[in-house]
Amino acid sequence: MKRILLPVGGAVLATGLLATGLTGTAGAGADVAIDPMARNTSQAASVASFWLASNGAALRRATAYTWDSKQVRKVVSTGGYNPDGRPASVAPTGNSGGGSSSNVNLPKTIGKVFFVDGSGKYRYCSATSIQSNYRNLVATAGHCVYDTDANRDTMNNWVFVPGYYEGRAPWGIYVGKTAYTHYDFGVYEDYDRDYAFVTVYNGIKFNGVKKVSKSDYNRFSGPKRSWGGHNYILLSQDAGRLGDNVGGQGVAWNQPPNRTVRAFGYPAAPHPDGHKPYSGVTPKHCYGKTTGKTVGAPWLKIDEHIGLKCAVTPGFDGGPWLSQYSNAKRVGYVNGVTSTFADQDANDRIDYITSPYFDGETASIYNEAKNKWSGKIVGRNGELYK
């Protein structure tokens, strides 16, 4: 795929991977990397049918994206915070409902992102719906979007499923259209910029499968698959916009240290010692104050992360850190996303998670993504929408 580098406040400079050394010309100086995923409704329908076929078999097959589960180490303090502007935020859109766990009402906005990595394995991370002008935006970790292991732009067949549970998608499946990341993450694997914002098409709800003749199969322009010498069309319907269905969390940046947050996600992988306390089936959460100083992990080029005591495992990657969380409204402000896992007491058990510090450059990436329209995939009768 081709990558577009867009300096904040400026024009598009070029397509493709650009030479190093280019910097932003306005705002906080962030270089926004824009990567297409499903470029049109035909590609989006193919992605949706890939995951929805056989009653969601591919979704159930996916495992946590354990990109660094064998490299869990102790993070170190690196000093004070360096905000690049005044604290600011964008308010959430409320949407009540959902389950509860340990007296904490889980937000409807959280779910799993599913994708196929460079090795061909079906993987997932955690993510959340966030506020945007078209109610079509997902926030997650950059390594859950950009495939650093395979050194390519984006993961294949990328979708978001809010409220996912054992192959079920209660509010539909949302195919990624365009990914917005910091250029330094994709080019230099700078995990201080390990966050991503992805626009998604309207959701698709799966209503079953119908076996049809070859001629009917050829005429049908919606999601379809051939299997075992037979032809099937997927009976699907437009599920509407993501934010209309589950709401959208707010976003905050340049916030002071020691913020109280609730972190959410779907842990599943084992601890380094092999102990596996989580299944990844249901979301878990952690509660506490972030570190008063930034932390670093030199093996991942990290200098300015924030930390949180939390004994979860990979699969939690990309899940939101919500400040000012309202247990009644189930919304707050995304002030971080889970990026790495640490073992502070050296007992081969994860007891700490870290997130990039959300600053003005983060806001630049978010602001570039929040105004982009995506549209719907299927029409009234399940046909491909054009």
C-alpha positions in Angstrom: 0.0 0.0 0.0 1.1 3.6 -0.6 1.6 5.9 2.4 0.7 9.6 2.3 2.7 12.0 4.6 0.7 15.0 5.6 2.3 17.8 7.6 -0.2 19.3 10.0 -1.4 22.6 8.5 0.2 22.0 5.2 -0.5 20.2 1.9 0.3 16.6 0.9 4.0 16.3 0.2 4.2 12.9 -1.6 2.9 9.4 -1.8 4.8 6.3 -1.0 7.5 6.0 1.7 9.2 9.3 1.8 12.8 10.2 2.6 13.6 10.7 6.2 14.1 14.2 7.7 10.8 15.7 6.7 9.1 17.6 9.5 5.7 19.2 10.0 5.2 22.8 9.1 2.5 23.9 11.6 0.6 23.0 14.7 2.5 20.6 17.0 4.7 19.5 14.1 3.2 16.0 13.8 3.6 14.1 10.5 0.3 12.3 9.8 0.7 9.0 8.0 -2.4 8.1 6.1 -2.8 4.5 5.0 -5.8 3.1 3.0 -7.3 -0.2 4.2 -10.4 -1.2 2.4 -10.4 1.4 -0.4 -14.0 0.9 -1.6 -17.2 -0.9 -0.8 -16.3 -3.9 -2.9 -13.1 -4.5 -0.9 -14.9 -3.7 2.4 -17.6 -6.3 1.5 -14.9 -8.9 0.9 -13.2 -8.1 4.3 -16.6 -8.4 6.1 -17.5 -11.7 4.4 -14.0 -13.1 5.3 -14.8 -12.7 9.0 -18.5 -13.4 8.9 -18.4 -16.6 6.9 -19.3 -19.9 8.7 -21.0 -18.1 11.5 -18.0 -16.1 12.5 -15.5 -19.0 12.5 -12.6 -16.7 11.7 -13.4 -14.4 14.6 -13.4 -17.3 17.0 -10.1 -18.5 15.6 -8.2 -15.2 16.2 -5.7 -15.1 19.1 -4.2 -12.2 21.0 -1.5 -10.3 19.1 1.5 -11.3 21.4 4.1 -9.1 19.6 6.4 -8.8 22.7 5.1 -11.4 25.2 8.6 -12.9 25.5 10.3 -9.6 25.9 8.6 -8.3 29.1 11.1 -6.3 31.1 11.3 -3.6 33.8 10.6 0.0 32.6 12.6 2.8 34.1 11.7 6.4 35.1 12.9 8.9 32.5 11.9 12.2 34.1 9.1 14.8 34.0 6.4 15.4 31.5 6.9 17.5 28.4 3.5 18.8 27.2 3.8 20.7 23.9 0.8 23.0 24.6 -2.1 23.6 26.9 -4.3 20.8 28.2 -7.3 20.2 25.9 -10.0 17.7 25.2 -12.9 16.7 23.0 -16.1 15.7 24.9 -17.6 12.2 24.5 -21.0 11.3 23.2 -22.9 9.4 25.9 -24.6 6.1 25.3 -25.8 4.1 28.3 -26.2 0.4 28.5 -23.9 -2.6 28.6 -22.7 -5.1 31.2 -21.0 -4.7 34.5 -18.0 -6.2 36.2 -16.9 -5.7 39.9 -19.4 -2.8 40.2 -17.9 -1.1 37.1 -20.2 -0.5 34.2 -18.3 -1.5 31.1 -18.4 1.0 28.3 -20.3 -0.1 25.2 -17.6 1.6 23.1 -14.9 -1.1 23.7 -14.4 -4.1 21.6 -11.8 -6.0 19.6 -10.0 -5.2 16.4 -9.4 -8.3 14.2 -6.8 -8.6 11.5 -4.5 -11.0 9.7 -0.8 -10.3 10.4 2.2 -10.6 8.2 2.6 -14.3 9.0 -1.0 -15.1 8.0 -2.3 -15.6 11.6 -5.7 -14.3 12.7 -5.1 -11.9 15.5 -6.9 -9.4 17.7 -6.2 -6.3 19.9 -8.5 -4.1 22.0 -9.9 -0.8 21.0 -12.7 1.8 21.5 -15.0 4.0 19.5 -14.2 7.7 20.0 -16.0 10.9 19.2 -15.7 12.2 15.6 -17.8 14.4 13.2 -19.1 11.3 11.3 -19.2 9.0 14.3 -17.0 6.5 12.5 -13.7 6.5 14.4 -11.8 3.9 16.4 -8.7 4.4 18.7 -6.2 1.7 19.3 -2.4 1.1 19.5 -0.3 1.7 16.4 1.1 -1.8 16.5 -2.5 -3.1 16.1 -2.7 -1.3 12.8 0.8 -1.0 11.3 2.6 -4.3 10.9 6.1 -3.6 12.2 7.2 -7.2 12.2 6.5 -7.6 8.5 7.7 -4.0 7.8 4.6 -3.1 5.8 1.9 -0.5 6.2 -1.3 -2.0 7.6 -2.6 -5.3 8.8 -4.8 -7.2 6.4 -8.6 -7.6 6.7 -8.8 -5.1 9.6 -12.2 -4.8 11.4 -13.6 -3.5 14.7 -16.3 -5.4 16.6 -17.6 -3.5 19.6 -19.0 -5.7 22.4 -17.5 -8.8 20.8 -18.4 -12.1 22.6 -17.5 -15.6 21.4 -18.1 -14.9 17.7 -21.0 -12.6 18.2 -21.1 -9.0 17.0 -24.1 -7.4 18.8 -23.8 -4.0 17.1 -22.3 -5.2 13.8 -18.8 -5.5 12.3 -17.0 -2.3 11.2 -14.5 -2.6 8.4 -11.5 -0.2 8.5 -11.3 2.3 5.7 -8.3 4.5 6.5 -5.7 4.4 9.2 -4.1 7.6 10.7 -0.8 7.1 12.5 2.2 9.1 13.4 4.8 8.9 10.7 7.6 8.2 13.2 5.9 5.0 14.3 5.6 3.5 10.9 9.1 4.5 9.7 11.2 4.4 12.8 9.0 2.1 15.0 9.0 4.9 17.6 6.7 3.5 20.3 6.4 6.9 21.9 3.9 7.3 19.0 2.2 3.9 19.4 -1.3 5.0 18.8 -3.7 5.0 15.8 -7.1 6.3 14.7 -9.0 4.4 12.1 -12.1 5.5 10.2 -14.6 2.6 9.7 -17.5 2.0 7.3 -21.0 1.6 8.6 -21.4 -1.7 10.3 -22.7 -4.9 8.8 -25.0 -7.2 10.7 -25.0 -10.8 9.7 -28.4 -12.5 9.1 -27.4 -15.9 7.8 -26.3 -17.6 4.6 -28.3 -18.6 1.5 -27.2 -21.2 -1.0 -27.8 -19.9 -4.5 -27.3 -21.0 -8.1 -24.2 -19.9 -10.1 -26.2 -17.3 -12.0 -27.8 -15.8 -8.9 -24.3 -15.8 -7.3 -22.9 -13.9 -10.2 -25.7 -11.3 -10.2 -25.5 -10.6 -6.5 -23.2 -7.6 -5.8 -23.1 -8.0 -2.0 -20.9 -10.1 0.3 -20.6 -13.7 -1.0 -18.4 -16.7 -1.0 -17.9 -20.0 -2.9 -17.2 -23.0 -0.7 -17.0 -26.7 -1.4 -18.2 -26.4 -4.9 -21.3 -24.4 -3.9 -22.2 -20.7 -4.0 -23.5 -18.7 -1.1 -24.5 -15.2 -0.5 -24.3 -13.6 2.9 -27.6 -12.2 4.1 -26.5 -8.9 5.7 -27.9 -5.5 6.4 -26.5 -2.0 7.1 -26.0 -1.6 10.9 -25.5 2.2 10.8 -22.7 4.3 12.1 -20.5 3.1 14.9 -21.0 6.2 17.1 -24.8 6.1 16.7 -24.8 2.5 18.0 -22.4 2.6 20.9 -21.4 6.2 21.4 -17.9 7.6 21.4 -15.4 8.3 24.1 -13.8 11.8 24.4 -10.1 12.4 23.8 -7.7 14.4 26.0 -4.1 15.5 25.6 -1.4 17.4 27.4 -2.9 16.4 30.7 -1.0 16.6 34.0 0.6 13.5 35.6 -1.0 11.3 38.2 -4.3 11.1 36.4 -6.8 8.6 37.7 -7.8 6.3 34.8 -9.7 3.2 34.1 -8.1 0.9 31.5 -10.1 -1.6 29.5 -9.3 -4.5 27.2 -9.4 -8.2 26.4 -6.3 -9.9 27.9 -5.6 -13.5 26.8 -1.9 -14.3 26.4 0.0 -16.0 29.3 2.4 -14.2 31.6 6.1 -14.8 30.8 6.2 -17.7 33.3 3.4 -19.4 31.3 0.6 -18.7 33.8 -2.6 -17.9 31.8 -5.2 -16.3 34.1 -7.3 -14.7 31.3 -9.3 -16.2 28.4 -9.8 -13.1 26.3 -13.5 -13.8 26.1 -14.7 -10.9 28.3 -13.2 -7.5 28.9 -11.2 -6.7 32.0 -10.3 -3.4 33.6 -7.7 -1.7 35.8 -8.1 1.4 38.0 -5.5 3.7 39.4 -3.3 6.7 38.9 -0.8 7.0 36.1 2.9 7.6 37.0 4.0 11.0 38.1 7.0 10.8 35.8 7.4 9.4 32.3 8.8 5.9 31.9 11.1 4.4 29.3 11.8 1.0 27.6 15.1 1.4 25.6 14.6 -1.9 23.7 11.5 -0.4 22.1 12.9 3.2 21.7 10.5 4.4 24.4 11.4 7.6 26.3 8.1 9.2 27.2 5.4 6.7 28.2 3.1 6.8 31.2 2.7 3.8 33.4 -0.2 2.1 35.3 -0.1 -0.7 37.8 -2.2 -3.5 36.1 -1.6 -7.2 36.0 -3.1 -7.9 32.5 -1.5 -9.6 29.5 -1.3 -9.1 25.8 -4.7 -8.9 24.1 -5.2 -5.8 26.3 -3.0 -4.0 23.7 -4.8 -1.0 22.2 -7.4 -0.8 24.9 -8.3 2.7 26.1 -7.2 4.5 29.3 -10.2 6.6 30.2 -9.9 9.6 32.6 -12.9 11.2 34.2 -14.9 8.0 33.6 -18.6 8.3 34.4 -19.8 4.9 35.7 -23.4 6.0 35.0 -22.9 7.3 31.4 -20.1 4.8 30.7 -18.0 7.4 29.0 -14.8 9.4 29.7 -11.8 10.7 27.9 -9.2 8.6 26.1 -5.9 9.8 27.6 -3.8 6.8 26.5 -3.9 3.3 24.9 -2.1 0.2 26.2 1.1 -0.2 24.3 3.6 -2.3 26.3 3.7 -4.7 29.3 6.3 -4.6 32.1 7.5 -6.8 35.0 8.6 -4.4 37.7 9.3 -6.9 40.5 11.2 -9.4 38.2 8.9 -12.4 39.0 8.0 -13.2 35.4 4.5 -11.9 35.9 3.3 -8.7 34.2 2.3 -6.1 36.8 2.5 -2.9 34.8 1.3 -1.5 31.5 2.4 1.6 29.6 0.9 4.0 27.1 2.3 6.8 24.9 1.8 10.3 26.5 -1.0 12.0 24.6 0.3 15.4 23.6 -0.4 18.0 20.8 1.1 15.7 18.2 -1.4 13.0 19.2 -4.2 15.6 18.9 -2.9 16.4 15.4 -3.3 12.8 14.2 -6.7 12.6 15.9 -7.9 15.9 14.3 -6.8 14.8 10.9 -8.9 11.6 11.2 -12.0 12.9 13.0 -13.4 14.8 10.0 -13.2 12.1 7.4 -16.4 10.5 6.1 -16.5 6.8 5.3 -20.0 5.7 4.3 -21.8 2.3 4.2 -21.1 -1.0 2.5 -24.4 -2.7 1.9 -27.7 -1.3 0.7 -31.3 -2.0 1.7 -31.5 -5.5 0.2 -28.0 -6.6 1.2 -26.5 -5.5 -2.2 -23.2 -3.8 -2.5 -23.8 -0.1 -1.9 -22.4 2.2 -4.6 
